[in-house]
Amino acid sequence: MTLYEISAEYMALIDPETGEVADFERLSEMSEAMEQKKENVALYIKNLAAEADAIKAEKDSLAEREKVKRAQIDRLSDYLSRFLSGESYETAKVKCTFRKSTVCMVEDEVAFLKRYPKFKKIQTKLSLQDVKDALKSGATLKGASLVDKYNLQVR
């Protein structure tokens, strides 16, 4: 029985006009059933909360493990990239190639922002993307340059 059904039967045992109880024994049974049902629902909620906490703890643990693995990938990729010196490498099991990317390098952000304040997006942060776009479009900005990098691709 649900709490709603128990409550309905409980109320049916009491005369709404006079408040007299039709069957005291059945009323006592319904009262006990209601208490048991409330306790069971509360315990179920407690169990669900424990499961949710366990899932969150496992998720956090997996996130930490992922972070460690990503750091290992970065370190080993950098190591292999330096060793390969931009040359492709391929075997039957793996293929390593390099893809070119261009990043913007600014020597002194503070001095650069004094000279070119239009590149300041956030109060204290230089917008490298805007500087990069300006340099790509042919602008000459003292203290900033485009640097080609090669990123290792392992497949």
N, C-alpha and C positions, 0 to 999 in steps of 0.2 A: 504494500500500500504506500501511496505517496503521502507527504505531509498534508496536501490539499484534501485527499480522500479521508485521512484520519480526522482532520479538522472538521470536515463536513459531517462525518458520522458522529463525532463528539457533539457538535451543535444540534444534530437531529435528536439526540437523547435528552435535550433540555427544551422544555416548553417555553417558547419565546414570550408568551404573555404572562405566565405565572412564575417562570423560573424554576419550576419543579423538575426534578430528575425522574425520568421514566424507569430507568434500569441502572441502579447504582453499581452493580457488578460489571456491566458492560462499559459504563463510564470509567470505572477504574482501569479496565483493560485498555480502553482507548487512550487514557492518560499515560499509562505505561508505554504503550506503543508509540505515542507521540514523543515521549522523552527518549526512547530508544532510537527512533528515526532521526531526531535532532542530533543526537550524539553521533550516529553513523554518518550523517551528512558532514558534520564538523570534522570527524576523523578522515573522511574522504578528501575534504578540502586540505587538511593538514598533509595528507599523503601526496596530493597533487603538487603542493608547494614544495615538498621535499624533492619530488621528481624534477620540477622546474629548476630548483637550485642545483641539482646534480647535472642537469643538461647544461646549465650556464657554466658550471665549473669545468665540464668537459670541453665546452666551446672555448673558454678562456685558455685552457691547457693546449688545445689544438692551435689556437691563434699564436701562442707563444712558440710552439714547435714550428709553425709556419714561418714566423719571424726569423728564427734561428736558421732554418733551411734557406730562406731568401738571402740572408747574410752570407752563408756558405757559397751560394750560387754566385753572388757578387764578387766575393774574394777569389774564387776559382776561375771565374770568367776573366777577371782582371789579370790573374796569373797567366792563364793560357793566352790571352790577348797579347801580353807583353812577350811571351815566348814565341808566338807565331809572327809577330812583327808585321801584321797586316796581310800576311800570305794566307791563302785558303788552304784548308786541310780536309781530306775526305778519305774515308774507308768504307767498307761494306756496311758498317754499323752506324757511322756518324759522319756528318758533314758540317764543317765550320767555315763560315764565310764572314766577311765584314761588310757592313753597310755604312755609308757615309752620312754623317749628320753635322750640322753647323750650330755651334753655340756662341753666344755673345759673352765676351770677357771684358769687364770693366776693372781697371787697375785700382782706382780710388773712388768709391761710390760717393763719398761726401763732396770731394772736389768736383766730380763729374756733375752732380746735382746742382752745385752752385753755378756751373757754366751753362747747364741745360736743364732748367727747372721744369720744363714741360714734360719730362719723362717720369716725374714723380707722380705715382698713382695714389699710393697710400702715404700718409703723413711722413713716415720715416723710412719708406722702402722704395728702392729704385725699381722701375718696371723694365726688366731686361728684355721682355718680349717687344715692347715698343722701341727700345734702342736697337734691337736686332732688326726689326722691320724697317727702321729709318736707315740703318747701314745697308741693308739689302736694296733699298730703293735708291742708293747712291749718295746718301748724305755723308759728309766727312765730319766725324765727331772725335775730337782729340781725347785720348784716354780710353777709347773703346775700339774694339776690333772684332771681326768674325774669325773664329777658329774652327777649322774642319777637324772632326773627330771620326773615328771609325769604331763602330760598336759591333762586338762579336755576336754572331747568330749561330747557335748550336741547334741542329735539327736531328 
